Amino acid sequence: MFTSEASARIGDGILVRVGKLSVWCEVTDHRISWGNDQFQVTPQSGHGNEWISEERIIAAPELDHPSN
């Protein structure tokens, strides 16, 4: 992913794989580590944050949020 595309996701809601669960999160930051895109995400309902790799993203903003 190009850096400008990845940084454009900041503030977007995404669906993230967490083990066998999926959690709707908001992207709060982006970085490149060891040549890989990583995103800092915060759950939309709950607390905390985590840096995740791009392959854990299940759905991006172009897909409908389940509450819509």
C-alpha positions as CSV (number, residue, x, y, z in Angstrom):
1,M,0.0,0.0,0.0
2,F,1.3,3.5,-0.8
3,T,1.9,5.7,2.2
4,S,-0.6,8.3,1.1
5,E,-3.3,5.7,0.7
6,A,-2.5,4.2,4.1
7,S,-2.4,7.6,5.8
8,A,-5.7,8.4,4.3
9,R,-7.3,5.6,6.4
10,I,-6.7,7.6,9.6
11,G,-10.1,8.3,11.2
12,D,-11.8,5.5,9.2
13,G,-13.7,2.6,10.7
14,I,-12.4,-0.8,9.8
15,L,-13.2,-4.4,10.8
16,V,-10.2,-6.1,12.4
17,R,-9.5,-9.8,13.0
18,V,-8.8,-10.6,16.7
19,G,-8.3,-14.3,17.0
20,K,-11.6,-15.8,16.0
21,L,-13.5,-12.6,16.6
22,S,-14.0,-9.4,14.5
23,V,-13.9,-6.0,16.1
24,W,-14.9,-2.6,14.5
25,C,-12.1,-0.2,15.2
26,E,-11.0,3.3,14.2
27,V,-7.6,3.9,12.7
28,T,-5.7,6.5,14.8
29,D,-2.2,6.3,13.3
30,H,-0.1,4.8,10.6
31,R,3.6,3.8,10.3
32,I,5.9,1.7,8.2
33,S,8.0,-0.8,10.2
34,W,10.4,-3.2,8.5
35,G,8.9,-2.3,5.2
36,N,5.3,-3.2,6.3
37,D,2.3,-0.9,6.9
38,Q,1.1,-1.0,10.4
39,F,-2.0,0.8,11.8
40,Q,-2.8,1.9,15.3
41,V,-6.4,1.0,16.0
42,T,-8.9,1.8,18.9
43,P,-12.1,-0.2,19.3
44,Q,-15.2,1.8,18.5
45,S,-16.8,0.6,21.8
46,G,-14.3,-0.1,24.5
47,H,-10.8,1.0,25.6
48,G,-7.2,0.7,24.6
49,N,-5.3,0.6,21.3
50,E,-3.0,-1.7,19.4
51,W,-0.6,-1.6,16.4
52,I,-1.8,-4.1,13.8
53,S,-0.4,-5.3,10.5
54,E,-2.4,-4.7,7.3
55,E,-3.3,-8.4,6.9
56,R,-5.5,-8.3,10.0
57,I,-7.9,-5.8,8.4
58,I,-11.0,-7.7,7.2
59,A,-13.1,-4.8,5.9
60,A,-12.3,-1.3,5.0
61,P,-14.6,1.8,4.8
62,E,-16.0,1.0,1.4
63,L,-17.9,-1.9,3.1
64,D,-21.0,-1.1,5.2
65,H,-20.7,-1.1,9.0
66,P,-23.2,-3.7,10.4
67,S,-25.1,-1.0,12.3
68,N,-26.0,0.8,9.0
